[in-house]
């Protein structure tokens, strides 16, 4: 038992230390001037604060053509997009709102594919999810690896916070800011990872890929895998992308994490072996420590302290305001553990109000709703 706990501690320490070293080795690269690149924001529905976020542009926003897309004009996001585009044009930016009807189940990938078919694109595209706040960012670091020919796509690690309204918000912030699921650290440990909250794509070498992902959950990870199949690279860049919507419940955080683990199961299943070891080690070690404390109290205390010290590593890769409170870390790890168990027990997910089965490769297959049972006092033959 002691050997198992020591191994758990050393693995977490080694992975976290390697990630920190790699993260701190990242350097911002000077980017040759790029004019006319697209900054696309696919929209679906209206979340709290959406219009204010769309009004905030990056520091180098004048270099980009800003495009807000929606799947249909009946979407509540359409009038918001039109108002935001008009306000930005009044401030001197090149901005427009477009209806881009997607063909598949994934609205983001579908809108990007539709946009690339509707209009003649420039060489470089930056995509930012609706919940990303671009106001304090510069996007040139995202384009640098593409312009310099080092990668076909690049991404910036998302974080959440600091604003929070619910326990679910606090848990979600801690999950991405204090646990080993903090993407600034995880991106340095797993260089094959790719999170598409905020990413850039070289359309000259990979512009046909969005159309191949319109029915895929986890289109960002699938995009990276397809780029790798072509012998090209993806990379992460320095900086973090603040994202997130306030008012989440704990069950919503679990559901989102379940979808992510379902993507991992479908596209990179071997990574699932690392989840118990790195993402909820304290919950894995707790029964072992309790048993060890019955006979070796000193060892149990020392190993518990060591595991607690390892918890400091992820937060060292994340700006302080995006780490969340310490008390939320055990609940964040419990969230991952619950979502992990749910994702392993079933391939079915609920996404944007629709039920799907996530097939190998991440392909979404529609699941028909379960038939309603007749009322007890009703004759089934008459229903």
C-alpha positions as a Markdown table, in Angstrom:
| # | Residue | x | y | z |
|---|---|---|---|---|
| 1 | Unk | 0.0 | 0.0 | 0.0 |
| 2 | Unk | 2.8 | 2.4 | 0.9 |
| 3 | Unk | 4.5 | 1.6 | -2.4 |
| 4 | Unk | 1.3 | 2.4 | -4.3 |
| 5 | Unk | 0.8 | 5.7 | -2.6 |
| 6 | Unk | 4.5 | 6.7 | -3.1 |
| 7 | Unk | 4.2 | 5.8 | -6.8 |
| 8 | Unk | 1.0 | 7.9 | -7.0 |
| 9 | Unk | 2.8 | 10.9 | -5.4 |
| 10 | Unk | 5.9 | 10.5 | -7.6 |
| 11 | Unk | 3.9 | 10.3 | -10.8 |
| 12 | Unk | 1.9 | 13.4 | -10.0 |
| 13 | Unk | 5.0 | 15.3 | -8.9 |
| 14 | Unk | 6.9 | 14.3 | -12.1 |
| 15 | Unk | 4.1 | 15.1 | -14.5 |
| 16 | Unk | 3.3 | 18.4 | -12.7 |
| 17 | Unk | 7.0 | 19.4 | -12.6 |
| 18 | Unk | 7.5 | 18.6 | -16.2 |
| 19 | Unk | 4.5 | 20.6 | -17.2 |
| 20 | Unk | 5.6 | 23.6 | -15.2 |
| 21 | Unk | 9.1 | 23.5 | -16.8 |
| 22 | Unk | 7.6 | 23.3 | -20.3 |
| 23 | Unk | 5.0 | 26.0 | -19.6 |
| 24 | Unk | 7.6 | 28.4 | -18.4 |
| 25 | Unk | 9.8 | 27.7 | -21.4 |
| 26 | Unk | 7.1 | 29.1 | -23.7 |
| 27 | Unk | 8.0 | 32.5 | -25.2 |
| 28 | Unk | 6.0 | 35.0 | -27.1 |
| 29 | Unk | 7.3 | 35.2 | -30.7 |
| 30 | Unk | 7.3 | 38.3 | -32.8 |
| 31 | Unk | 4.7 | 38.0 | -35.5 |
| 32 | Unk | 5.1 | 39.5 | -39.0 |
| 33 | Unk | 2.2 | 41.8 | -39.7 |
| 34 | Unk | -0.8 | 39.9 | -40.8 |
| 35 | Unk | -3.8 | 41.9 | -42.2 |
| 36 | Unk | -7.2 | 40.7 | -43.0 |
| 37 | Unk | -7.2 | 37.4 | -41.0 |
| 38 | Unk | -10.7 | 36.4 | -39.9 |
| 39 | Unk | -11.7 | 36.4 | -36.3 |
| 40 | Unk | -14.9 | 34.3 | -36.2 |
| 41 | Unk | -17.3 | 33.9 | -33.3 |
| 42 | Unk | -19.8 | 31.1 | -33.9 |
| 43 | Unk | -22.9 | 31.8 | -31.8 |
| 44 | Unk | -25.8 | 29.6 | -30.6 |
| 45 | Unk | -28.3 | 31.0 | -28.1 |
| 46 | Unk | -27.8 | 33.9 | -25.7 |
| 47 | Unk | -25.8 | 33.5 | -22.5 |
| 48 | Unk | -25.6 | 36.1 | -19.8 |
| 49 | Unk | -23.2 | 38.9 | -20.8 |
| 50 | Unk | -23.0 | 37.8 | -24.5 |
| 51 | Unk | -23.5 | 41.3 | -26.0 |
| 52 | Unk | -20.9 | 42.8 | -23.7 |
| 53 | Unk | -18.4 | 40.1 | -24.6 |
| 54 | Unk | -18.9 | 40.6 | -28.3 |
| 55 | Unk | -18.3 | 44.3 | -27.9 |
| 56 | Unk | -14.9 | 43.7 | -26.4 |
| 57 | Unk | -12.2 | 43.1 | -29.1 |
| 58 | Unk | -8.6 | 42.1 | -28.7 |
| 59 | Unk | -5.8 | 44.6 | -28.4 |
| 60 | Unk | -4.8 | 43.9 | -32.1 |
| 61 | Unk | -8.4 | 43.6 | -33.3 |
| 62 | Unk | -7.9 | 46.2 | -36.0 |
| 63 | Unk | -5.8 | 43.6 | -37.9 |
| 64 | Unk | -8.8 | 41.3 | -38.2 |
| 65 | Unk | -12.1 | 41.1 | -39.9 |
| 66 | Unk | -14.6 | 40.3 | -37.2 |
| 67 | Unk | -17.4 | 37.9 | -38.2 |
| 68 | Unk | -20.3 | 36.7 | -36.0 |
| 69 | Unk | -22.1 | 33.7 | -37.3 |
| 70 | Unk | -25.4 | 32.0 | -36.3 |
| 71 | Unk | -27.1 | 28.9 | -37.6 |
| 72 | Unk | -30.4 | 30.6 | -38.4 |
| 73 | Unk | -32.0 | 34.1 | -38.2 |
| 74 | Unk | -34.5 | 32.7 | -35.6 |
| 75 | Unk | -31.7 | 32.1 | -33.2 |
| 76 | Unk | -31.9 | 34.6 | -30.3 |
| 77 | Unk | -28.2 | 35.3 | -30.9 |
| 78 | Unk | -28.9 | 36.8 | -34.3 |
| 79 | Unk | -30.2 | 40.3 | -33.2 |
| 80 | Unk | -27.4 | 40.4 | -30.6 |
| 81 | Unk | -24.8 | 39.6 | -33.4 |
| 82 | Unk | -26.3 | 42.3 | -35.7 |
| 83 | Unk | -26.2 | 44.9 | -32.9 |
| 84 | Unk | -22.6 | 44.0 | -32.0 |
| 85 | Unk | -21.4 | 44.1 | -35.5 |
| 86 | Unk | -23.0 | 47.5 | -36.1 |
| 87 | Unk | -21.5 | 48.9 | -32.9 |
| 88 | Unk | -18.1 | 47.7 | -33.9 |
| 89 | Unk | -18.3 | 49.2 | -37.4 |
| 90 | Unk | -19.2 | 52.5 | -35.8 |
| 91 | Unk | -16.0 | 52.2 | -33.9 |
| 92 | Unk | -14.0 | 51.7 | -37.0 |
| 93 | Unk | -13.7 | 47.9 | -37.1 |
| 94 | Unk | -14.4 | 45.6 | -40.0 |
| 95 | Unk | -17.3 | 43.6 | -38.6 |
| 96 | Unk | -20.3 | 41.7 | -39.9 |
| 97 | Unk | -23.0 | 39.2 | -38.8 |
| 98 | Unk | -23.8 | 36.3 | -41.1 |
| 99 | Unk | -26.3 | 33.4 | -41.1 |
| 100 | Unk | -24.4 | 30.2 | -41.8 |
| 101 | Unk | -26.8 | 27.2 | -41.7 |
| 102 | Unk | -24.7 | 24.1 | -40.5 |
| 103 | Unk | -25.3 | 20.8 | -42.1 |
| 104 | Unk | -24.4 | 18.5 | -39.1 |
| 105 | Unk | -25.0 | 18.1 | -35.4 |
| 106 | Unk | -22.1 | 20.2 | -34.3 |
| 107 | Unk | -23.2 | 23.9 | -34.7 |
| 108 | Unk | -19.7 | 25.4 | -34.3 |
| 109 | Unk | -17.9 | 23.1 | -36.9 |
| 110 | Unk | -21.0 | 23.4 | -39.1 |
| 111 | Unk | -21.0 | 27.2 | -39.1 |
| 112 | Unk | -17.2 | 27.4 | -39.8 |
| 113 | Unk | -17.6 | 25.0 | -42.7 |
| 114 | Unk | -20.5 | 26.9 | -44.1 |
| 115 | Unk | -18.7 | 30.3 | -43.7 |
| 116 | Unk | -15.7 | 28.9 | -45.6 |
| 117 | Unk | -18.0 | 27.8 | -48.4 |
| 118 | Unk | -20.0 | 31.1 | -48.5 |
| 119 | Unk | -17.0 | 33.5 | -48.7 |
| 120 | Unk | -13.5 | 33.4 | -50.1 |
| 121 | Unk | -11.3 | 33.2 | -46.9 |
| 122 | Unk | -7.9 | 34.7 | -46.2 |
| 123 | Unk | -5.1 | 32.4 | -45.2 |
| 124 | Unk | -5.5 | 32.6 | -41.5 |
| 125 | Unk | -8.6 | 32.1 | -39.3 |
| 126 | Unk | -9.0 | 32.6 | -35.6 |
| 127 | Unk | -12.1 | 31.1 | -33.9 |
| 128 | Unk | -13.3 | 32.2 | -30.4 |
| 129 | Unk | -16.2 | 30.6 | -28.6 |
| 130 | Unk | -19.0 | 32.9 | -27.5 |
| 131 | Unk | -18.0 | 32.7 | -23.8 |
| 132 | Unk | -14.4 | 33.8 | -24.4 |
| 133 | Unk | -13.6 | 37.4 | -23.3 |
| 134 | Unk | -11.1 | 38.8 | -25.8 |
| 135 | Unk | -10.9 | 42.3 | -24.2 |
| 136 | Unk | -7.6 | 41.8 | -22.5 |
| 137 | Unk | -5.9 | 39.6 | -25.1 |
| 138 | Unk | -3.7 | 40.0 | -28.1 |
| 139 | Unk | -4.2 | 37.4 | -30.8 |
| 140 | Unk | -0.9 | 37.9 | -32.6 |
| 141 | Unk | 0.8 | 35.1 | -30.5 |
| 142 | Unk | -1.8 | 32.7 | -31.8 |
| 143 | Unk | -0.8 | 33.5 | -35.4 |
| 144 | Unk | 3.0 | 33.5 | -34.9 |
| 145 | Unk | 3.5 | 29.7 | -35.1 |
| 146 | Unk | 1.4 | 29.6 | -38.3 |
| 147 | Unk | 3.0 | 32.5 | -40.0 |
| 148 | Unk | 6.5 | 31.2 | -39.1 |
| 149 | Unk | 5.6 | 27.8 | -40.5 |
| 150 | Unk | 6.0 | 25.8 | -37.3 |
| 151 | Unk | 2.4 | 24.6 | -37.0 |
| 152 | Unk | -0.9 | 24.4 | -38.9 |
| 153 | Unk | -3.0 | 25.3 | -35.9 |
| 154 | Unk | -2.4 | 26.8 | -32.5 |
| 155 | Unk | -4.5 | 27.3 | -29.4 |
| 156 | Unk | -4.5 | 29.3 | -26.1 |
| 157 | Unk | -5.4 | 27.4 | -22.9 |
| 158 | Unk | -8.8 | 28.4 | -21.5 |
| 159 | Unk | -9.4 | 29.3 | -17.8 |
| 160 | Unk | -12.5 | 30.5 | -16.0 |
| 161 | Unk | -13.3 | 33.2 | -13.5 |
| 162 | Unk | -12.7 | 35.2 | -11.5 |
| 163 | Unk | -16.5 | 36.1 | -11.4 |
| 164 | Unk | -18.7 | 33.4 | -9.7 |
| 165 | Unk | -22.3 | 33.4 | -8.7 |
| 166 | Unk | -22.8 | 29.8 | -7.6 |
| 167 | Unk | -21.0 | 26.8 | -6.0 |
| 168 | Unk | -21.0 | 25.3 | -9.5 |
| 169 | Unk | -19.0 | 28.3 | -10.8 |
| 170 | Unk | -16.5 | 28.0 | -8.0 |
| 171 | Unk | -16.0 | 24.3 | -8.6 |
| 172 | Unk | -15.6 | 24.9 | -12.4 |
| 173 | Unk | -13.0 | 27.6 | -11.8 |
| 174 | Unk | -11.0 | 25.4 | -9.5 |
| 175 | Unk | -11.3 | 22.5 | -11.9 |
| 176 | Unk | -9.6 | 24.5 | -14.6 |
| 177 | Unk | -7.4 | 26.5 | -12.3 |
| 178 | Unk | -6.2 | 24.2 | -9.4 |
| 179 | Unk | -6.7 | 20.6 | -10.5 |
| 180 | Unk | -4.4 | 18.7 | -13.0 |
| 181 | Unk | -7.2 | 19.5 | -15.5 |
| 182 | Unk | -5.9 | 23.1 | -15.7 |
| 183 | Unk | -5.3 | 23.4 | -19.4 |
| 184 | Unk | -2.3 | 25.8 | -19.1 |
| 185 | Unk | -0.5 | 22.9 | -17.3 |
| 186 | Unk | -2.1 | 20.1 | -19.2 |
| 187 | Unk | -1.2 | 21.6 | -22.5 |
| 188 | Unk | 2.5 | 21.4 | -21.5 |
| 189 | Unk | 2.3 | 17.8 | -20.2 |
| 190 | Unk | 0.3 | 16.5 | -23.2 |
| 191 | Unk | 1.6 | 18.2 | -26.3 |
| 192 | Unk | -0.9 | 16.4 | -28.5 |
| 193 | Unk | -3.9 | 18.0 | -26.7 |
| 194 | Unk | -6.0 | 20.7 | -28.4 |
| 195 | Unk | -8.8 | 22.8 | -26.9 |
| 196 | Unk | -10.7 | 24.9 | -29.3 |
| 197 | Unk | -12.1 | 27.7 | -27.1 |
| 198 | Unk | -9.6 | 30.0 | -28.8 |
| 199 | Unk | -7.6 | 28.7 | -31.7 |
| 200 | Unk | -6.0 | 29.7 | -35.0 |
| 201 | Unk | -6.0 | 27.7 | -38.2 |
| 202 | Unk | -3.8 | 27.9 | -41.4 |
| 203 | Unk | -6.5 | 27.6 | -44.0 |
| 204 | Unk | -4.0 | 27.0 | -46.8 |
| 205 | Unk | -3.1 | 23.6 | -45.4 |
| 206 | Unk | -6.1 | 22.7 | -43.3 |
| 207 | Unk | -9.0 | 24.7 | -44.6 |
| 208 | Unk | -11.0 | 21.7 | -45.7 |
| 209 | Unk | -11.1 | 20.1 | -42.3 |
| 210 | Unk | -14.0 | 21.9 | -40.7 |
| 211 | Unk | -16.4 | 20.3 | -43.2 |
| 212 | Unk | -15.3 | 16.9 | -42.1 |
| 213 | Unk | -16.1 | 17.5 | -38.5 |
| 214 | Unk | -19.7 | 18.8 | -38.7 |
| 215 | Unk | -21.0 | 15.6 | -37.0 |
| 216 | Unk | -18.3 | 15.3 | -34.4 |
| 217 | Unk | -18.3 | 16.0 | -30.7 |
| 218 | Unk | -14.9 | 17.3 | -29.7 |
| 219 | Unk | -14.2 | 18.8 | -33.1 |
| 220 | Unk | -11.1 | 20.6 | -31.7 |
| 221 | Unk | -9.4 | 17.3 | -30.7 |
| 222 | Unk | -10.5 | 15.7 | -34.0 |
| 223 | Unk | -9.1 | 18.6 | -35.9 |
| 224 | Unk | -5.7 | 18.2 | -34.2 |
| 225 | Unk | -5.7 | 14.4 | -34.9 |
| 226 | Unk | -6.5 | 15.0 | -38.6 |
| 227 | Unk | -3.7 | 17.7 | -38.8 |
| 228 | Unk | -1.3 | 15.2 | -37.3 |
| 229 | Unk | -2.4 | 12.5 | -39.8 |
| 230 | Unk | -1.2 | 14.9 | -42.6 |
| 231 | Unk | 2.2 | 15.1 | -41.0 |
| 232 | Unk | 1.6 | 18.7 | -39.7 |
| 233 | Unk | 1.7 | 20.0 | -36.1 |
| 234 | Unk | -0.4 | 21.8 | -33.6 |
| 235 | Unk | 0.9 | 23.8 | -30.8 |
| 236 | Unk | -0.1 | 25.8 | -27.7 |
| 237 | Unk | 1.0 | 29.4 | -27.1 |
| 238 | Unk | 1.7 | 31.5 | -24.1 |
| 239 | Unk | -1.2 | 33.2 | -22.4 |
| 240 | Unk | -4.6 | 32.1 | -21.2 |
| 241 | Unk | -8.1 | 32.7 | -22.6 |
| 242 | Unk | -10.6 | 33.8 | -20.0 |
| 243 | Unk | -13.9 | 32.0 | -20.6 |
| 244 | Unk | -17.0 | 30.8 | -18.8 |
| 245 | Unk | -20.6 | 31.8 | -18.0 |
| 246 | Unk | -21.7 | 32.5 | -14.4 |
| 247 | Unk | -24.7 | 30.8 | -12.8 |
| 248 | Unk | -23.7 | 27.1 | -13.5 |
| 249 | Unk | -25.1 | 24.4 | -11.3 |
| 250 | Unk | -22.9 | 21.5 | -10.1 |
| 251 | Unk | -24.8 | 19.1 | -12.3 |
| 252 | Unk | -24.1 | 21.3 | -15.3 |
| 253 | Unk | -20.4 | 21.2 | -14.5 |
| 254 | Unk | -20.5 | 17.4 | -14.2 |
| 255 | Unk | -22.4 | 17.1 | -17.5 |
| 256 | Unk | -19.9 | 19.3 | -19.4 |
| 257 | Unk | -17.0 | 17.3 | -17.9 |
| 258 | Unk | -18.8 | 14.0 | -18.9 |
| 259 | Unk | -19.0 | 15.2 | -22.5 |
| 260 | Unk | -15.3 | 16.0 | -22.5 |
| 261 | Unk | -14.3 | 12.6 | -21.1 |
| 262 | Unk | -16.7 | 11.0 | -23.7 |
| 263 | Unk | -14.6 | 12.8 | -26.4 |
| 264 | Unk | -11.4 | 11.4 | -24.9 |
| 265 | Unk | -13.0 | 7.9 | -24.8 |
| 266 | Unk | -14.0 | 8.2 | -28.4 |
| 267 | Unk | -10.8 | 9.8 | -29.8 |
| 268 | Unk | -7.9 | 9.1 | -27.5 |
| 269 | Unk | -9.0 | 6.2 | -25.3 |
| 270 | Unk | -5.6 | 5.3 | -23.9 |
| 271 | Unk | -5.6 | 8.7 | -22.1 |
| 272 | Unk | -8.4 | 7.4 | -19.9 |
| 273 | Unk | -5.8 | 5.3 | -17.9 |
| 274 | Unk | -4.3 | 8.6 | -16.6 |
| 275 | Unk | -7.6 | 10.0 | -15.2 |
| 276 | Unk | -7.7 | 8.2 | -11.8 |
| 277 | Unk | -3.9 | 8.8 | -11.3 |
| 278 | Unk | -3.8 | 12.5 | -12.1 |
| 279 | Unk | -7.3 | 14.0 | -12.0 |
| 280 | Unk | -8.8 | 12.7 | -8.7 |
| 281 | Unk | -5.8 | 11.1 | -6.8 |
| 282 | Unk | -7.0 | 12.2 | -3.4 |
| 283 | Unk | -10.3 | 10.4 | -3.8 |
| 284 | Unk | -8.4 | 7.3 | -5.0 |
| 285 | Unk | -5.9 | 7.5 | -2.1 |
| 286 | Unk | -8.4 | 8.3 | 0.7 |
| 287 | Unk | -9.4 | 4.7 | 1.4 |
| 288 | Unk | -5.8 | 3.6 | 1.2 |
| 289 | Unk | -4.7 | 6.3 | 3.6 |
| 290 | Unk | -7.5 | 5.5 | 6.0 |
| 291 | Unk | -6.4 | 1.8 | 6.0 |
| 292 | Unk | -2.7 | 2.8 | 6.4 |
| 293 | Unk | -3.5 | 5.1 | 9.3 |
| 294 | Unk | -4.7 | 2.1 | 11.3 |
| 295 | Unk | -1.1 | 0.7 | 11.5 |
| 296 | Unk | 1.3 | 3.4 | 10.1 |
| 297 | Unk | -0.1 | 6.8 | 11.2 |
| 298 | Unk | 3.2 | 8.6 | 10.5 |
| 299 | Unk | 3.4 | 7.2 | 6.9 |
| 300 | Unk | -0.3 | 8.1 | 6.3 |
| 301 | Unk | 0.2 | 11.6 | 7.5 |
| 302 | Unk | 3.4 | 12.1 | 5.5 |
| 303 | Unk | 1.8 | 10.8 | 2.3 |
| 304 | Unk | -1.3 | 12.8 | 2.8 |
| 305 | Unk | 0.8 | 15.9 | 3.2 |
| 306 | Unk | 2.8 | 15.0 | 0.1 |
| 307 | Unk | -0.3 | 14.7 | -2.0 |
| 308 | Unk | -1.6 | 18.0 | -0.7 |
| 309 | Unk | 1.7 | 19.7 | -1.7 |
| 310 | Unk | 1.4 | 18.3 | -5.2 |
| 311 | Unk | -1.9 | 20.2 | -5.5 |
| 312 | Unk | 0.1 | 23.4 | -5.6 |
| 313 | Unk | 1.6 | 22.6 | -9.0 |
| 314 | Unk | -1.4 | 23.2 | -11.3 |
| 315 | Unk | -2.1 | 26.6 | -9.8 |
| 316 | Unk | 1.5 | 27.7 | -10.5 |
| 317 | Unk | 0.7 | 27.5 | -14.2 |
| 318 | Unk | -2.5 | 29.6 | -13.9 |
| 319 | Unk | -2.9 | 33.4 | -13.1 |
| 320 | Unk | -3.9 | 33.8 | -9.5 |
| 321 | Unk | -7.3 | 35.4 | -10.2 |
| 322 | Unk | -8.3 | 32.3 | -12.2 |
| 323 | Unk | -7.5 | 29.6 | -9.7 |
| 324 | Unk | -10.6 | 29.6 | -7.6 |
| 325 | Unk | -10.8 | 28.9 | -3.8 |
| 326 | Unk | -8.9 | 26.0 | -2.2 |
| 327 | Unk | -12.0 | 24.5 | -0.7 |
| 328 | Unk | -13.4 | 23.9 | -4.2 |
| 329 | Unk | -10.4 | 21.7 | -5.3 |
| 330 | Unk | -11.7 | 18.4 | -3.6 |
| 331 | Unk | -15.1 | 19.0 | -5.2 |
| 332 | Unk | -13.5 | 19.7 | -8.5 |
| 333 | Unk | -11.7 | 16.4 | -8.4 |
| 334 | Unk | -14.9 | 14.7 | -7.2 |
| 335 | Unk | -16.6 | 16.2 | -10.3 |
| 336 | Unk | -14.1 | 14.6 | -12.6 |
| 337 | Unk | -14.4 | 11.3 | -10.8 |
| 338 | Unk | -18.2 | 11.3 | -11.2 |
| 339 | Unk | -18.0 | 12.4 | -14.8 |
| 340 | Unk | -15.4 | 9.7 | -15.5 |
| 341 | Unk | -17.6 | 7.0 | -14.1 |
| 342 | Unk | -20.6 | 8.3 | -16.1 |
| 343 | Unk | -18.6 | 8.5 | -19.3 |
| 344 | Unk | -17.3 | 4.9 | -18.9 |
| 345 | Unk | -20.8 | 3.6 | -18.1 |
| 346 | Unk | -22.5 | 5.0 | -21.3 |
| 347 | Unk | -21.6 | 6.6 | -24.5 |
| 348 | Unk | -24.8 | 8.7 | -24.5 |
| 349 | Unk | -24.7 | 12.4 | -23.8 |
| 350 | Unk | -27.1 | 15.3 | -23.8 |
| 351 | Unk | -25.8 | 18.3 | -25.8 |
| 352 | Unk | -27.7 | 21.5 | -26.5 |
| 353 | Unk | -30.9 | 19.7 | -25.7 |
| 354 | Unk | -30.4 | 16.8 | -28.0 |
| 355 | Unk | -29.5 | 13.2 | -27.1 |
| 356 | Unk | -26.6 | 11.6 | -28.9 |
| 357 | Unk | -24.4 | 8.5 | -28.7 |
| 358 | Unk | -20.7 | 9.3 | -29.1 |
| 359 | Unk | -19.4 | 6.7 | -31.5 |
| 360 | Unk | -15.6 | 5.9 | -31.9 |
| 361 | Unk | -13.9 | 8.9 | -33.4 |
| 362 | Unk | -16.3 | 11.3 | -31.8 |
| 363 | Unk | -19.1 | 10.9 | -34.4 |
| 364 | Unk | -22.5 | 12.0 | -33.1 |
| 365 | Unk | -25.4 | 9.6 | -33.6 |
| 366 | Unk | -28.9 | 10.8 | -32.7 |
| 367 | Unk | -30.7 | 8.8 | -30.1 |
| 368 | Unk | -34.5 | 8.9 | -30.3 |
| 369 | Unk | -36.4 | 9.9 | -27.2 |
| 370 | Unk | -37.7 | 7.0 | -25.1 |
| 371 | Unk | -41.3 | 6.3 | -25.7 |
| 372 | Unk | -43.7 | 7.6 | -23.1 |
| 373 | Unk | -45.3 | 5.1 | -20.8 |
| 374 | Unk | -49.1 | 5.1 | -20.7 |
| 375 | Unk | -50.7 | 6.3 | -17.6 |
| 376 | Unk | -51.7 | 3.5 | -15.2 |
| 377 | Unk | -55.4 | 4.2 | -15.6 |
| 378 | Unk | -55.2 | 4.3 | -19.4 |
| 379 | Unk | -55.6 | 1.3 | -21.7 |
| 380 | Unk | -52.4 | 1.0 | -23.7 |
| 381 | Unk | -54.4 | -0.2 | -26.7 |
| 382 | Unk | -56.1 | 3.2 | -27.0 |
| 383 | Unk | -53.0 | 5.3 | -26.8 |
